[in-house]
Amino acid sequence: MSYPSYRNTGILALLLVLVVMVAPAGAVSIVAGERAPNFSLKDLEGKRVTLKQFQGKTVVIAFWSTWCSRCEEELTFLRDQFGARKDVAVLLVNQDGEKGVLLAKVRALRDKLGIDFPILLDEGLRTWEGYGINALPTSVVVDKNGEIKLVEPNFYWASPDNLLEAVGKG
């Protein structure tokens, strides 16, 4: 006995699943040219930090987590490229609190990598949602006037050049 309609339905369902899996998902909902949404978050020491505090500087906002290996690559790149630049502020927006990760783990990674940038805790993920972040890591470059210059999800092979170009030379 043959069941062609069930077989065809199964094949169509499999094809639909495959198409959904390979279709590019939107990693963020913000785009270059838009005004960067302001935010106010506490850092690891409990001090409140806002994006607006850095108006007049180029700002790199890096959305990351301790469990993300690519995030560690990006944090190292940001440290090496922008750690000594006075004209660039790097703000590291961490979401580990939502996963129940202890702040000690966040501090341990900071210390391991020798990072001096502010690590901001996005409890409730309001900043993540405001920026529409769906991929880790994602970096957003904001120019001196508060306009988004670059949105760079996933830190892939071209990301270092893209970030350096968007930030510019000091």
C-alpha positions in Angstrom: 0.0 0.0 0.0 1.3 3.4 -0.9 0.8 6.7 0.9 1.9 9.3 -1.7 0.1 12.3 -0.1 1.8 11.7 3.3 5.2 11.2 1.6 4.8 14.4 -0.4 3.7 16.3 2.8 6.7 15.0 4.6 9.1 16.1 1.8 7.5 19.5 1.7 7.8 19.9 5.5 11.5 18.8 5.3 12.2 21.3 2.5 10.4 24.1 4.5 12.5 23.3 7.6 15.7 23.4 5.5 14.8 26.7 3.8 14.1 28.3 7.2 17.4 27.0 8.6 19.5 28.5 5.8 17.6 31.7 5.3 19.5 34.7 6.7 18.0 35.8 10.0 18.0 39.4 10.9 20.7 39.8 13.5 19.6 43.3 14.5 16.7 45.6 13.9 18.7 48.9 13.9 20.6 50.1 10.8 23.3 52.5 10.0 22.1 56.1 9.7 19.6 55.9 12.5 20.0 57.7 15.8 21.5 55.3 18.5 19.0 54.6 21.3 20.2 56.0 24.6 20.5 53.6 27.5 21.4 53.7 31.1 23.0 50.6 32.7 25.0 49.8 35.8 28.6 48.6 35.4 30.2 45.8 37.4 30.8 48.3 40.3 27.2 49.5 40.3 28.0 52.9 38.7 25.4 54.1 36.2 26.6 54.6 32.6 24.7 56.1 29.8 25.4 56.3 26.1 24.8 60.1 26.2 27.8 60.5 28.5 30.1 59.8 25.5 28.6 62.3 23.1 31.4 63.9 21.2 33.3 60.6 21.0 33.0 57.6 18.7 31.5 54.8 20.7 31.8 51.1 20.0 29.0 49.2 21.8 29.8 45.4 22.0 27.0 43.1 23.0 28.5 39.9 24.4 28.3 37.0 26.8 30.9 34.9 28.7 29.7 31.6 27.0 30.3 33.0 23.5 33.8 32.1 22.1 33.5 34.6 19.3 32.8 37.3 21.9 36.1 36.6 23.5 37.8 37.0 20.1 36.0 40.3 19.6 36.8 41.6 23.1 40.5 40.9 22.5 40.4 42.7 19.2 38.6 45.7 20.8 41.2 45.8 23.6 44.1 45.7 21.2 42.7 48.2 18.7 40.9 50.7 20.9 42.3 50.3 24.4 44.7 53.2 24.2 42.5 55.5 22.1 41.2 58.5 23.9 38.9 59.5 21.1 37.0 56.2 21.2 34.8 54.8 24.0 34.1 51.1 24.1 31.1 49.9 26.1 30.7 46.2 26.7 27.0 45.3 27.2 26.8 41.9 28.9 23.7 39.8 29.1 25.0 37.0 31.4 22.7 38.1 34.3 19.7 36.8 32.3 21.3 33.3 32.1 22.1 33.2 35.8 25.8 33.5 35.3 27.6 34.8 38.4 29.2 38.2 38.1 32.4 36.5 39.3 32.6 34.7 35.9 32.2 38.0 34.1 35.0 39.6 36.2 37.2 36.5 35.7 36.9 36.9 31.9 37.6 40.6 32.2 40.7 39.9 34.2 41.9 37.1 32.0 41.7 39.3 28.9 43.0 42.5 30.6 40.0 44.6 29.7 39.6 48.1 31.1 36.4 49.0 29.2 33.2 49.5 31.2 31.2 46.2 31.4 27.6 47.1 31.6 24.9 44.7 32.9 21.8 44.6 30.9 19.4 43.1 33.4 16.0 42.6 31.8 17.7 42.8 28.3 16.0 46.2 27.7 19.0 47.5 25.8 19.4 44.3 23.8 15.7 44.6 22.8 16.0 48.3 22.1 18.9 47.6 19.7 17.2 44.4 18.4 20.2 42.2 19.1 19.7 38.6 18.0 23.3 37.4 17.5 26.4 37.3 19.5 28.7 39.1 19.4 27.2 42.2 17.8 29.0 45.5 17.7 27.5 48.9 17.0 29.6 51.9 16.1 28.1 55.2 17.0 29.6 58.4 15.7 30.3 61.6 17.6 26.8 62.9 16.9 25.0 59.8 18.1 24.3 58.3 14.7 24.9 54.7 14.0 27.7 54.2 11.5 27.9 50.4 11.6 26.1 47.4 12.9 28.4 44.3 12.8 26.9 41.0 14.0 28.8 37.7 14.6 32.4 38.9 14.4 33.5 37.1 11.3 36.6 37.3 9.0 35.7 40.8 7.7 34.6 42.3 11.1 38.0 43.7 12.2 38.4 45.7 8.9 34.7 46.8 9.0 35.1 48.0 12.6 38.4 49.8 12.0 37.0 51.6 8.9 33.8 52.7 10.8 35.8 54.0 13.8 38.4 55.7 11.7 42.0 56.6 12.7 42.7 58.5 15.8 
